[in-house]
Amino acid sequence: MGQISVFRIDLTQIEGEGDFLCPSCKAPISPDDESEVTYQVADVKTGKDGALESLTIRCKKCRSTIHLVGFEALNELDEPNEPAAWDE
């Protein structure tokens, strides 16, 4: 039985919409693909506030495990800005 590779990908370092290639076999992985043909979600970790902290997926082509991190920074980008305080 072959050895299974484990990778860590920081989503804040990915350009674009979050698509990336499997670090091992280069299979395209997209967050928009919910079919589980290319990869399978293995584990989801959320914080106390319910915000996504990390996600572990497995590439179905090469069976590599990929830990996705960096959701905290991405969540901050999605938060609406506080209204500016105007001095009167």
C-alpha positions as CSV (number, residue, x, y, z in Angstrom):
1,M,0.0,0.0,0.0
2,G,1.5,3.4,-1.0
3,Q,2.1,6.3,1.3
4,I,-0.6,9.0,1.5
5,S,0.7,12.5,1.3
6,V,-0.5,15.3,3.6
7,F,-0.5,19.0,2.6
8,R,-1.4,22.3,4.2
9,I,-2.7,25.1,2.1
10,D,-3.2,28.6,3.4
11,L,-6.2,30.0,1.5
12,T,-5.0,33.6,2.0
13,Q,-2.1,32.7,-0.3
14,I,-4.3,31.6,-3.2
15,E,-5.2,34.1,-5.9
16,G,-8.6,34.1,-7.5
17,E,-11.8,32.5,-6.2
18,G,-10.3,29.7,-4.1
19,D,-9.6,27.2,-6.9
20,F,-6.3,25.3,-6.6
21,L,-4.6,22.2,-7.9
22,C,-4.0,19.2,-5.7
23,P,-0.3,19.6,-4.5
24,S,0.3,16.0,-5.3
25,C,-1.5,15.0,-8.5
26,K,-2.5,18.5,-9.8
27,A,-6.2,17.6,-10.0
28,P,-8.3,20.8,-10.1
29,I,-10.1,21.5,-6.8
30,S,-12.8,24.1,-6.6
31,P,-14.8,25.2,-3.6
32,D,-17.8,25.5,-6.0
33,D,-17.7,21.7,-6.8
34,E,-20.1,20.0,-4.4
35,S,-20.3,16.8,-6.4
36,E,-17.4,15.1,-4.5
37,V,-16.1,13.7,-7.7
38,T,-12.6,15.2,-7.3
39,Y,-12.4,15.5,-3.5
40,Q,-14.2,14.5,-0.4
41,V,-14.6,16.6,2.8
42,A,-13.0,14.7,5.7
43,D,-13.2,17.1,8.6
44,V,-14.6,20.6,9.4
45,K,-13.5,22.7,12.4
46,T,-15.4,25.7,13.5
47,G,-14.9,28.2,16.2
48,K,-17.2,28.9,19.2
49,D,-18.9,31.6,17.0
50,G,-19.6,29.0,14.3
51,A,-17.1,30.5,11.9
52,L,-15.1,28.1,9.8
53,E,-11.5,27.6,11.0
54,S,-10.2,24.8,9.0
55,L,-11.3,22.1,6.5
56,T,-9.7,18.8,5.7
57,I,-10.3,17.3,2.3
58,R,-9.1,14.1,0.5
59,C,-8.2,14.1,-3.2
60,K,-10.0,11.2,-4.8
61,K,-7.5,10.9,-7.6
62,C,-4.3,10.4,-5.5
63,R,-5.8,10.1,-1.9
64,S,-3.7,12.9,-0.6
65,T,-5.0,14.7,2.5
66,I,-5.2,18.5,2.3
67,H,-5.7,20.7,5.3
68,L,-7.1,24.1,4.3
69,V,-6.5,27.0,6.7
70,G,-6.8,30.8,6.5
71,F,-10.6,31.0,6.8
72,E,-10.3,33.5,9.7
73,A,-8.7,36.1,7.4
74,L,-11.2,35.4,4.6
75,N,-14.1,35.8,7.1
76,E,-12.7,39.2,8.0
77,L,-12.9,40.2,4.4
78,D,-16.6,39.3,4.3
79,E,-17.6,41.3,7.4
80,P,-19.3,44.6,6.6
81,N,-17.3,47.7,7.5
82,E,-18.3,49.7,10.5
83,P,-20.0,53.0,9.5
84,A,-17.7,55.9,9.7
85,A,-18.1,58.2,12.7
86,W,-18.6,61.8,11.5
87,D,-17.3,64.7,13.6
88,E,-19.9,67.4,14.0
